[in-house]
Amino acid sequence: MRVALFGTSADPPTSGHQAILGWLAERYDWVAVWAADNPFKSHQTALEHRGMMLRLLIEGMQPPRHNIGFHPELSSYRTWETVRKAREIWDNDIEFTLVIGSDLAQQLPKWYKVEDLLKQVRLLIVPRPGYMLDEGVLQQLRQLGADVAIADLIGLDVSSTAFRDRGDTQAVTPPIKDYIHQEHLYECQDVPKESLPIR
């Protein structure tokens, strides 16, 4: 059984995340998703809200995907700990693939117990617009022991940052947009539309 591990800061989760989940669901037996705090980022929204938005993102997928599961118990500051938890949930014979965006590839060598982590998982990097994959970074990851592959998918040109900074509504699905308004999660959503910067 092949399990893809896809943790994201989801601040908020976007239609880009949804496209990645759909792509993964076609290629893996199970896709485990969770919202996480990235120690290299500052987060605007509580983990509880980000997890709820991820649930809405999965539930809103068309066609519905029955091999994607929301796993908040995998959430950790340290991916090494996440993989340890995953080993406790699933059988040891399962092949785990850690999925990251190309924006995180350069950070990865600084992660906690990275060499031990890379011995336990395959690594799949999803290209993101604006984050070119540097061959030197890939070489460094391989030297650390990574069995690395590049997804034949280009992430959508949307981002959580664009939504937070500019209120880019193309970035989020309608159920998440409704949840954000209901919970007043991002400052840009409480500003009158006419005062938002024009894209």
Steps between C-alpha positions, in 0.01 A plus 500: 500500500628842405412795725567865410562726800394857425520752781444866426480820699163560325480866592250482327495184284451590135369356176869427430508263798179341371656438156802334664273277711309390190825418321630302799171310540540363146848365575500379862291250694447751780571872537543617860448875544542724802549865589833577662693785654815563296776626735644699207174696449278726708136396497201735512236246591465241777577140402142400590358734232754392240412137566129575459568674168700199379204275584275728293750488213499118497121476536453740208706302250324408176485217427512389866820320598466208738872442551581837660487524877539792736745395774544776763687252721794521256546873556836592655765771479739225397433283198721229649243472783216495247657199324550326836127551572412373151699181567290447814174537302590291195681172455879512469478347151335814365702720266477865605559790264546844652351767272637855511473807277809620315495808727606273790776308320770747605385491866497122520872445578448710816213284629528304824675161460478544125727205412301264720177642354613443141588135577137435593316663209519562131490869412267651241546867410209682336618792285342835590490807274769745605711236679747350254660173605872549525710200391745579781220465760389169346858375508531602866179312583629188323827525695293505819344171389180619331328277247359805323250530215346806335123495444390545138258762621544876512314643797235762424620859503310578820630529853391544859722810514314661207173446683629636832674801346261596222177313565548301177173305500617283206726328751228347720197282441151640583451289819834622636422858403169472689676352804758780499226766494298320766802476734659840402833326454702739283525877529474548125151346512372768737619788282240654264563360150554843345801559724675177405795541261420422136679194362 
